[in-house]
């Protein structure tokens, strides 16, 4: 079973690196917003893998809180973002 956790962690790390590239190199602010949202989703997935690997359920409220804050943050930024062509 350790092989499964290692493969999941390696794939998540690869996805985080690719997402960081998109968040830092994004041509527009909306691309950066999508990159940050994806990065937070990957962090949530990493925490979920940690919970499944260690059977430690004390992290679950942090996962729920992080997902709610991420949702509200992305909605507020998308609502009030400034156009790039100005």
C-alpha positions in Angstrom: 0.0 0.0 0.0 3.0 2.3 0.5 3.6 2.2 -3.2 0.1 3.7 -3.9 0.7 6.6 -1.5 4.1 7.2 -3.0 2.7 7.3 -6.5 -0.2 9.5 -5.4 2.3 11.9 -3.8 4.6 12.0 -6.8 1.7 12.7 -9.2 0.4 15.5 -6.9 3.8 17.0 -6.7 4.1 17.0 -10.4 0.7 18.6 -10.8 1.7 21.3 -8.2 4.9 22.1 -10.1 3.0 22.4 -13.4 0.3 24.5 -11.7 2.9 26.8 -10.2 4.3 27.4 -13.6 0.8 28.4 -14.9 0.2 30.6 -11.9 3.5 32.4 -12.3 3.6 32.7 -16.1 -0.1 33.3 -16.8 -0.6 35.9 -19.5 -3.7 37.3 -17.7 -5.0 37.7 -14.2 -7.8 35.2 -14.9 -5.2 32.6 -15.9 -3.4 33.2 -12.6 -6.6 32.9 -10.7 -7.3 29.5 -12.3 -3.8 28.5 -11.4 -4.1 29.5 -7.8 -7.5 27.8 -7.5 -6.0 24.6 -9.0 -3.1 24.9 -6.6 -5.4 25.1 -3.6 -7.4 22.1 -4.9 -4.2 20.1 -5.2 -3.2 21.0 -1.7 -6.7 19.8 -0.5 -6.1 16.6 -2.4 -2.7 16.2 -0.8 -4.2 16.6 2.6 -6.8 14.0 1.7 -4.1 11.6 0.7 -2.3 12.3 4.0 -5.6 11.6 5.9 -6.1 8.3 4.0 -2.5 7.2 4.5 -2.2 8.0 8.2 -5.9 7.4 9.3 -5.6 10.8 11.1 -9.0 12.5 10.8 -8.1 15.6 12.7 -7.1 17.3 9.4 -10.6 16.9 7.8 -11.9 20.2 9.3 -8.9 22.0 7.8 -9.7 20.5 4.4 -13.3 21.7 4.7 -12.2 25.2 5.9 -9.6 25.5 3.1 -12.2 24.5 0.4 -14.7 27.1 1.7 -12.2 29.9 1.9 -10.9 29.0 -1.5 -14.4 29.1 -3.0 -15.3 32.4 -1.5 -11.9 33.9 -2.4 -12.1 32.8 -6.1 -15.7 34.1 -6.3 -14.8 37.5 -4.9 -11.7 37.9 -7.1 -13.6 36.8 -10.2 -16.4 39.3 -9.3 -14.2 42.3 -8.8 -11.2 41.7 -11.0 -9.9 44.5 -13.2 -9.8 44.1 -17.0 -6.3 43.4 -18.4 -6.6 45.7 -21.4 -6.8 48.9 -19.4 
